[in-house]
Amino acid sequence: MKVIIICGDHPRNYCFLEYLKQIPEVQILRLFLFKRENIMPNPPSDLDLSLKKLWNLHFEKRREAENKRFKFELTGNFEEQNIISISNIKELLKHQDLLKKINPDICIISGIPILENKILSILPKFTINLHLGLIPYYKGAITMFWPFLFLEPTMAGTTFHIINNKLDTGEILHNNVPKLEKNDGIHDVASKAVVEASKDIHLVIKHLDYRIKNKIEPHYDNSLISKGKLFYKSDWKPSMLKIIYETFEDKIVDLYLNKNIFSKKPELKKLNI
């Protein structure tokens, strides 16, 4: 199967590449590598000192959790000529002739901005997003954060879904949730969720191969538009970090495991090929 990938350049965005490379049937034609914000972003200058400390703590914990679990390096795993760096997602339009020429069967994306219709039109109809959040419950941006803010650690997970022209409403293929363990912080759960999803990429590939060979088109469920909640980046405020790190000391998983809080179980879509 001929595959192109469009993903961010953070360690968690590389994770599924490691597992894709192990699938004999997969031929990765091109990797479009999108330049993301710094892994350790600077806090806004107008934050007070206490929030700046929480900001730095939050992103330092993310870096530690990801460094612990994500070891994949592009160097030595991809031929340099097959990697195309982009700093703006609209740069993909410059490569439409190349995409037409190599004619990929599927496209897999993760960790990139929203794709406009003009860009979607040059990608395969089976363009699959690894969304770091459980659709339809948590759609949009920063979707690994909200389950912890709402004291629902069991609702932190991932979704492979087909991209359409509305945000996070395309056909759901496969959900994953990680095993919650004692002392897991918010970033431990997020990192483990990415690893569990990446381990299942072979199921997604086999499923899509079957559908392509049998001409089974993507289908769309309009009800996904109204289900769950769509979050925007602007919904997130640094002050929310006080709830995670001061009120609950990043021990929300322990509270759940010790039955001090209740967290509902999601209904998951699973591929079982």
N, C-alpha and C positions, 0 to 999 in steps of 0.2 A: 504494500500500500504506500502510495506517494503522499508525503506529509510535509506541510510547511508549518512553522511555529512562529508566533508573534508573542513575545513575553518581555516582562520587565527584567532588569538586571540585578535584582536583589537575590540573595542566596535562596530564599524560599521559592522564587520563580524558576530557579534552575532545578528544583528537586525532581519534578516529573520528567525532565530531560534525561536524568540518570536512568529511570525505569523505561522510558521510551527507547533508549539506545540498546536496551537488552532484548527487545522484541525483534526476532529475526525477520518478520514479515514487513517491518517498517523501514521505509527508505526516506530519511529526512533530507529534503531537497534544499531548503533554505531555512535559516533562523534569522528572523528580524528581531533585533535586540533593542528594546526601547529603554532609553536612559531615564531612570526614575530619580526622585529626590534622594538626597543623602540618606544613608542608612541610619545616621545619627543627626537628624535635622536640628537646627538651632531653634531655641524657643523664641517666640515673638518678643520683641524688645519691650513691649508695654506690659508684660506680665510682672506681677510682683515676685519677690524673691522666693517665697514659699512655693508658688506654682512653677517657677523655673526649676526648682529642685525636683519637684514631682515630674515635670516634663522630662528632665534628664534621666531620672530614675526609670521612668517608663520605657524610654527608648534604649537605655543601656540594658535593661532586662530583656528587651526584644533581641538585641544584638547577641547577648549571652545565650539565649535559648536557641537562636538560629545557628550560631557558631557551633553549638553542641550537636546539632542534628543534621546540618546541611554541609556536606563536604565536597559536593560535585564541582569540578572545575571545567570550564569550557576548553581551556588549553589542553590539547592532546586528545580531546573527545570530539572536536569538530574541526573540519578543514577550514582554514581562515577564509577562503574564498566563498564559503557557504554561509558566512555570518555577515549580515548587513545591519550596521548600526543606524538607528534613527533617534532623533531627539524630539521630533514632533510626529504624532501619529498620522498626520496628513501626508507625510513623506511617502507613505505606502502607495499613494497614487502615482508617484514617479516610477514605480516598479510594475505597473499593470501589464506592460508588454512582456516583461519577464514572467509574470505569473501566468499569463495566457500561454506562453511558450512551454513552460514546465508542466502546466496542467495538473496541479495537485488534486488528489482525491479528497483530502480533508485538510482543514486548518485547525490548529489547537492554539488557543490564546490564554494568557493569564497575566494579571498585573499590569494592564495597560488601560489608557483612557477609553471612554465610550467610542465605539466605531459608528461613524455617520453612515447613512444609506449609500452614499457615493462610494465609500470604501467597501462596505458589505457587498456591493454589486460586482466587485472584482475578485471576491473570495469565493471558495467553494460553498455550495448550499449546506454542506455539513461542516460548518465552522463552529467549533466546540470551545466553550469557555470553562476553565476551572475556576469557579467562583468560590472565594473563601468566605462562605456563609451558607446556611441551609435555606435554599429556596423551596417553598415560597415564604417561609417565615421571616427571613432577613434578607432583603434585597438592597442593592445599591452599594453604598460606600461604608468602609470601616466595619464590616459586618462580623468580624470576630470580637469586636469590643462590646457591642450591644448586649449579647447574652449575659455578660458578666455585670454590666451596669444594672440589668434587670434581674440579677440573681437567678439566672437560668443557665448554668454551665452545661447542662445536658443538651442545650440547643446550639452549642458551638460545633460547627462541622463544615463540610464542603459539598459542592454540587457541580457535577459535570452537566452542562446543558447546551442545547443548540441555540446559537445566537439568532435573534430576529431583530426587527426594527424598533422594538420597545425594550426598555431596560429590564433585564433579568426576568423575562416572561416567556422565553423560548422553551421548547420541549425539554423536560427534565429527563436525563438519562440515568443518573446514578448519584446517590448521596452517600456520604461517609460521616461518621462521628468517631472520635478517638476514645480510647479507654481512659476514664478519669482515675487518677491515682493520687494517693496522699502526697501533699506538698506541691502539687501542680499549681503553678501560677497561671495567669491569663496567657502569657506568651508560650509557656510550655504546652498548654492545650492547643493553641493556634498552630504551633510548629508540628506537634504530633498529628494534628488533623491533616496538614499538608502531606506529611509522610504517608499516612493511611490512604489518602486519595491517590497519591502517586503510585502506590503499590497496586492499585486497581486500574491503572491506565490500560493494561492489557485487555481487561474486560470491555472497556469502551471501544478499543480498536477492533476487537473481534465482532462486537455488535455492529459497528459501522460498516465493517467489511461485508457482513451478511446483508445489511440493508442496501448497500450499494449494488452488490451482485444481484439482489432480488428486486431492485428498483422500488424500495420502500421509502417514500418521501418523508421529510420532516413533517410533523403535524403540530398544530398550535392549539393550545387550550386558553381561550380568552379569559377564563375565570382566574388565571394566574395574575391578571392585572389587578384584581381587587383583593387577592389573598395576601396575608402577611403585611409587612410594612416596608416601604421604600425609603431608605435613608440617604441623605446627601452629606457630603463632606462638611457643609455648613452646620449640620446638626450637632457635630462633635465640638465640645468646648473643653479647653484645658482644665477648667474647674471640676469636670467630671472625674478627673484623676483622684480627687480627694476621696471620692466614694470607694474607689478600688484600693487605694494605698493607705489612706488614713482611717476610714471607717472600718474597712474589712481586711486591711493589711495584706492584700493579695492572697487571701486564704478562703476564697469563695468556694473552691472545690472541696476543701476540707470541711467547710460548713455543710455542704451537701452530703458528703460521704458520712459525716457524723449525724446526719438527719436533723441538723439544726435549721435547715431551710428546705423547702420543697421546690423541685424543679421538674417540670413536665417532660415526658419523653416524646420526641418527634416521630412522625410517621415518615419513614424513609423509602425512597425509590431505589431498588437494587437490581443490578444486572447479575444474572446467575449463569452465564455461559460457561 
